[in-house]
Amino acid sequence: MVGGTNDITMNWDGNGYSASTDYTGPGSTSNISLSSTTLFFNHQWTAHDIQMFVPGSYSFDVSLGGGVPESGILNVTVPDGQLGMHLLWDWNAGLNIDVFVVLAPSSVFGSGTGYSSQFTAYGNNLCDDGTIQNCLFDDGAFGSDGKPAGDTVWMLASVDGNGDGIMGIPMAPGGPTADFNINYSANLTPTPKVPLPAAAWLFGAGLAGLIGAARRKRT
């Protein structure tokens, strides 16, 4: 993690999109809003055209944004039991920056050992030696010594979507986030007296969250 911001307010109606064509550029239908008054790398930011996607494979044409000079196709896969969120981000004079995160329900990330389903290609748990600072703790029985308490509920935590050891997935080339993985975590609480559809998966509206950026490893 090289930087981030706290105190994000977000509302989600609990529904999810299921096709790449649901995104058509600025002005697309949206089912999420989020905002924050805290700076990100010393600059104000806004997010818009935010869509939550159900498990599946998606391809987004990043040139549809028409803001920063991004190019190519952003290909992502949302595994079963997880969610994907695509948004356009305005930050530091850059407009319509494409961001996509894959989110694991009921998880947190941080440093520590064990209690994680993140494994390397050789079957070794990435968190075993305690040196990885952004392990995904998702086995439920969180330990002590700095690891999250067992009753901590972070309903959405960014996962390592491409196996590079950094939470988030690589962003589109050409824009200001090209060398970064953007990650996002949120603590959701259902809004009282508002019936949620079955697709909500027990998620609700209203949360405080964290958004951050980590520079990718170069090879």
N, C-alpha and C positions, 0 to 999 in steps of 0.2 A: 504494500500500500504506500503510495507516495503522497496522498492527500485525500481530503474528503470533507463532508459537511453533515451536520446533524439537523434535527428539528424539521423534518419534512412532514407536511400534511398531505394526506392522500385519501381519495375516495374511489371505491371500485364497486360496481353494481353486482359483482359475483358471476357474471357471464364470461364466456370465452369465445374468441374467434377460432376458425378451424381451417382457413385457406389463405395462401399467400396473396390471393387477389382481393382479400378483405382490406389490404393496404393499397391505397391509390395515390399516395402523396399527401401534401398538405390539404386539409379539409376532409380527410377520411373520417368515416364514422369512428367514434371513440367511446370507450366505456370506463375510462379512468381519468381522474384529474389529480395532479400533485403540484405542490408549490413549497417554497421555502424562502425565508427572509435572510438566511445565513449565506455567506459567500462561498463559492467553490473556487479555490486557487485565486482568491482576492477579487473575484468578479461575480456579479449577480448572474443568475441563470433562470431560465424558464423551460418547462417541458410541455409539450402539446401533442395532439394527435396520438394519444397513448392508447394502445390496445393490448389486452391480455389474450394469449393464445393457449389453447389446450395442447396436449401431447401430439406430436407429428413433426414432419419435416417441412421447412419453409424456405423460400427464396425471395429476397426483397431487392428490388432494383433501387439502389441508393441514389441514382441520378434523379429520381422523381422529386426529391426534396427541393432541388433547384436553388439551394443556398450555398453552402460551402462546396468546393470542387471535389466532392467524392465521386468515385467511379466504381463500376463493377456490380456484382451481385453479392449480397450478404446471405450466405447459406447457413442455416441453423437447424438443429434437431432438438426438440423438446422430448425427453424420455417419458415413459409412462410414469404417472404419479407426480410429475413436476409441471411447472407452468412456464410460459415464455412471455416476456413483455417487450414490445417494440414501441419506441417513442422517438419523436423529433425534439431535439434539444437546442436551445439558443444560449450561447455562452461566449463571452469575450469577443463580441462582434461577429461571431460565426453563427449563421442561421441554419436551421433544419439539419442539424447533425444527427445522423442515424445512430441509434443506440438500441441494442438488443441484449437482454439478460435472460438466463435460464435460472429459475428459482425453485428451490426445494422447500416444501412445506414443513413446518414444525422443526426447523433446524437453526443452528447458529454457526458462526465461524469465528475462529480465534486460534491462539497457540495452545499447545498442550500435548498430551499423549493419549492414544487409544480412543475408544468410543467413536470411531469413525468408519464409514464404509468406503472411504477413498483408498484405493489400492493402485499400486504401480502395475505395469505390464508383467512384472515378475511375481506378482501376488503379495508384495510387501505393503503393509499399511503405511501411507505417507506420513502419518502423524506419530509413528512409534518412537522416533528419536527426539521429539519435542522441539525440533529446530524449525519446522515449518510454521510460519506465523499466520497462515490463513487456512487451516484445516477446517473441514466441514464436520461438525459434531452432529450426528444425526441418528445415533442409535438409541436415544431416549434416556439411557442411564448415565447422565453426565457425572463425571467424578469431581474430586475436590482439587486443591492446589491450583486455583486460578481458573479451572474449567467452569463452564456455566453450571449453575445450580440446577438440580433435576426438575424444578418447577418453573424454570425460565421458558417462556414460550415466545419464540421468534418465528412467526408464521411463514415468513418468506426470507430465505437466505440464498444469495447468489452462489452458484456452483461453478466448478472448473469445467466449462463446457467443451474444451478441446484438449484436455489432458496435458497442459503445459505447466501445471503446478501453480498457476495464478488464477484466483477466482475471476469469473467473468469469461467472455469470449473476445477474440480480436475484433476490433472495430474496423469499419470500412476504410480502405486506403484513400488518400487525398485530403481528408479532413483533419482537424486539429486533434482528434482522438486516435489517429491511425497507429500510433505506437503504444496504445494503452488498451487494457481490458477495463471496462467500466463494470462495477459491481454495485449491487443495491440490496439492502436488507430492510425489512419492515416488520413491525409488531402490530398486527391487526386486531381490532376489537369490533365485534358486530355492533352496528348501530341499533339501539333499542327500538322496539315497536315497528321495525321495518321488515316485512316478510322477505326472505331471501329465496331465490330460485334454487332448484336442486343442483344446478351447475355450480353453485357457490362453494361446494365442498367445505362447508362450515366457515368460509371466509366472510368477512363483513366489510364495513366501510369505516374509515376513520383510523388513523395510525400516526405514530411517530416513527421515523425511519432514519436510515443512514445511506448515503450514496458516496462512493469512493472510486478512485482510479488507481490502477497499478500498471507500471510500465512493463511491457512484455520482455521476456528474455530474447536476446538476439543470438542467432547461430551463425 
